[in-house]
Amino acid sequence: MDFKDVVRRRKMVRSFTDEPVPAEVVRRILDTARRGPSAGFSQGVEFVVVIDHETRQKIAEPAQQTVDVSGHHNFIAQAPVHVVVCVSPEVYRSRYREPDKMTVVAEIDEEALWVVPYWHTDAGAAMLLLMMAAVDEGIAAAFVGGEADLLHELLAIPQEYIPIGIALLGHAAPDAGQFGDVSARRMTRRPYHDVVHEGRW
Ligand SMILES: Cc1cc2nc3c(=O)[nH]c(=O)nc-3n(C[C@H](O)[C@H](O)[C@H](O)COP(=O)(O)O)c2cc1C
């Protein structure tokens, strides 16, 4: 698919059919997602792919409270594939203590060094790459926040890894007209000149 089409078609899908995603398609999506940039080539992002129905229902349980109040459907429970995107700050902290980095950062204390936590940057990049790879495969995707304690316990994610959220993959169902609160309030994208500052802010 043309890159511009991938970008344009990438929308958070909040309604999935129960049609499964073939294993080789999931594998290709993840193979692309792992090719994102990482600060110092730290490569601190990892993924947990969940297909098992019961486990996905447990992952979706915290969202049920919101669903019960709002009357929306639980689209997390619907999606046939969950990919939990995880990142370890410790991988970055130790990478930047290696000799090639220490020459640059030796004088900077730990707090000043991580004003911009690169692990979040890299996890975001991986997440977007994953979404775009899904679109390129004709697969619908969404990204939602998850409950860290639950994900740690349920999926045996090591404590040093932060589960930043869950990418949902599947086939789009006819839109049930149900949007998250954020999307409902902000249906339009901010115009180009609101967000792009040419020369200076
Ligand atoms: C870090 C992050 C967390 C998000 N969490 C949720 C979520 O928990 N539930 C949800 O419905 N959408 C979630 N979204 C989707 C955004 O609401 C969505 O990206 C935004 O409304 C723009 O719509 P679009 O991605 O379809 O262009 C999240 C997006 C990001 C980047």
The ligand as an SDF file (V2000), in Angstrom:
LIG
                    3D

 31 33  0  0  0  0  0  0  0  0999 V2000
   -1.1490    6.8120   24.1010 C   0  0  0  0  0  0  0  0  0  0  0  0
   -2.5650    6.6600   23.5810 C   0  0  0  0  0  0  0  0  0  0  0  0
   -3.5420    6.1300   24.3920 C   0  0  0  0  0  0  0  0  0  0  0  0
   -4.8510    5.9650   23.9240 C   0  0  0  0  0  0  0  0  0  0  0  0
   -5.7710    5.3710   24.7300 N   0  0  0  0  0  0  0  0  0  0  0  0
   -7.0230    5.1780   24.2460 C   0  0  0  0  0  0  0  0  0  0  0  0
   -7.9950    4.5020   25.0630 C   0  0  0  0  0  0  0  0  0  0  0  0
   -7.7060    4.0680   26.1810 O   0  0  0  0  0  0  0  0  0  0  0  0
   -9.2380    4.3450   24.5400 N   0  0  0  0  0  0  0  0  0  0  0  0
   -9.5750    4.7780   23.2920 C   0  0  0  0  0  0  0  0  0  0  0  0
  -10.7120    4.6090   22.8800 O   0  0  0  0  0  0  0  0  0  0  0  0
   -8.6610    5.4120   22.5020 N   0  0  0  0  0  0  0  0  0  0  0  0
   -7.4030    5.6110   22.9500 C   0  0  0  0  0  0  0  0  0  0  0  0
   -6.4670    6.2400   22.1520 N   0  0  0  0  0  0  0  0  0  0  0  0
   -6.8500    6.6640   20.7840 C   0  0  0  0  0  0  0  0  0  0  0  0
   -7.0250    8.1680   20.6400 C   0  0  0  0  0  0  0  0  0  0  0  0
   -8.2080    8.5810   21.2630 O   0  0  0  0  0  0  0  0  0  0  0  0
   -6.9980    8.4800   19.1290 C   0  0  0  0  0  0  0  0  0  0  0  0
   -5.7160    8.2410   18.6290 O   0  0  0  0  0  0  0  0  0  0  0  0
   -7.3930    9.9320   18.8330 C   0  0  0  0  0  0  0  0  0  0  0  0
   -8.7130   10.1740   19.2030 O   0  0  0  0  0  0  0  0  0  0  0  0
   -7.2040   10.2850   17.3470 C   0  0  0  0  0  0  0  0  0  0  0  0
   -7.9430    9.4140   16.5380 O   0  0  0  0  0  0  0  0  0  0  0  0
   -7.2250    8.5470   15.3830 P   0  0  0  0  0  0  0  0  0  0  0  0
   -6.0700    7.8320   16.0040 O   0  0  0  0  0  0  0  0  0  0  0  0
   -8.2900    7.6140   14.9050 O   0  0  0  0  0  0  0  0  0  0  0  0
   -6.7580    9.5010   14.3210 O   0  0  0  0  0  0  0  0  0  0  0  0
   -5.1690    6.3920   22.6030 C   0  0  0  0  0  0  0  0  0  0  0  0
   -4.1690    6.9330   21.7860 C   0  0  0  0  0  0  0  0  0  0  0  0
   -2.8830    7.0590   22.2590 C   0  0  0  0  0  0  0  0  0  0  0  0
   -1.8170    7.6270   21.3370 C   0  0  0  0  0  0  0  0  0  0  0  0
  1  2  1  0
  2  3  1  0
  2 30  2  0
  3  4  2  0
  4  5  1  0
  4 28  1  0
  5  6  2  0
  6  7  1  0
  6 13  1  0
  7  8  2  0
  7  9  1  0
  9 10  1  0
 10 11  2  0
 10 12  1  0
 12 13  2  0
 13 14  1  0
 14 15  1  0
 14 28  1  0
 15 16  1  0
 16 17  1  0
 16 18  1  0
 18 19  1  0
 18 20  1  0
 20 21  1  0
 20 22  1  0
 22 23  1  0
 23 24  1  0
 24 25  2  0
 24 26  1  0
 24 27  1  0
 28 29  2  0
 29 30  1  0
 30 31  1  0
M  END
$$$$
